[in-house]
Amino acid sequence: MSLPQELPAEVSLQVELPAETYTLLEASQAIRSLNAGHKTLLVKIAKAYAWKTRYGYEDLIQEALTRVLEGKRAWPRQLPIVVFLRGVMRSIASDWAPESVDAVEADEVGCANHAAAARIDAQKILALFDDDPIAQKIFVAMLEGAKGEELREISGLAAKDYESKRTKMRRRLEKMSP
């Protein structure tokens, strides 16, 4: 028996793998479907990063969303949207941070107040998890910039238990939000 030298046109040897990032349409739909809790959290995150720039937190959020929707920032499928947008805002704020602080602008006078408010908010959130040391460990690691698989490793939990813990944390945060 001899094998054909060429495969018929309808046979494909390539396997379609799922894209590693969301499409622009998927990202746009996800942004439009953010709930009030997620939006509140994004505002708090933006305030925490924007205080060290000469721009407001609204500008930071707008710039992050613009970069995502223009395709300048690709959203990896393994990241939840809030975690992804947090990283985008952190990156932008880092780019916007003044290189020298020789001249004091009116916006910079409030930096100490913003930093203090961010610390108070972080303390309030940490207090939400007084009864759960693993949740506190995850939250502190998030504040320090850990993300994705690194957070799960820090927690010491199995993947399924980690996702349950994150769901519990998210629900408590949503209850705290107005």
PyMOL commands that set and color helices and strands:
alter all, ss='L'
color gray80, all
select helices_A, chain A and resi 24-32+36-50+57-69+81-96+106-109+111-128+133-143+149-155+159-176
alter helices_A, ss='H'
color red, helices_A
deselect
rebuild
show_as cartoon
